[in-house]
Amino acid sequence: MKSIAISLMLAVCVLAQSQRPLSDRGRTRIEREVRHELIMLPYYGVFDNLAFRVDGTTVTLIGQVTRPTLKQDAGRVVEQIEGVEKVENQIETLPLSPNDDRIRLATYREVYGRVGLDRYALQAVPSIHIIVKNGDVTLEGGVNNEGDKNLAGLQASGVSGVFSVTNNLRVENRS
């Protein structure tokens, strides 16, 4: 009877320990590693948007991708991060559409071909992501100032065949 009570207490302690929220330091480490792993995916590019939320030991992946394999790869690499116990992969795979492909390329040329915005294309993964779904364009990512954000939105809205533009670009303090 005594061994059953000890076993039960041990099980409760282990369960309580596993349910304990992560420290700020642990959460920051997981966020940094998830961000790094997602950016390093070989087919992640300017026409994809990957984001995530960390809630304890659960990572929720969100965003949009043009390739179903990128969604799978993102989930797979995040599962392998130490401290991550569960991955909820809510990434949307964008529909195949020759018209959307044409709009993606035209929007890329208009945004990154503009003097002042061309510097954002020099990064390994450009910071302005162009998401196109059924003719609607969404700009995601970060820029240095409000003027660049507005200019990118104007350039995207001038592309032929675009129904609407949602400008979700964030102004980031880059030093």
Buried (B, 14 or more C-beta within 10 A) or exposed (E): EEEEEEEEEEEEEEEEEEEEEBEEEBBEBBBEBBEEBBEEBEEBBBBBBBBBEBEBBEBBBBBBBBBEEBBBBBBEBBEEBEBBEEBBBBBEBBEEBEEBEBBBBBBBEBBBEBEEBEBBBEEEBBBBBBBBBEEBBBBBBBBBEEEBBEBBBBBBBEBEEBEEBEBEBEEEEEE
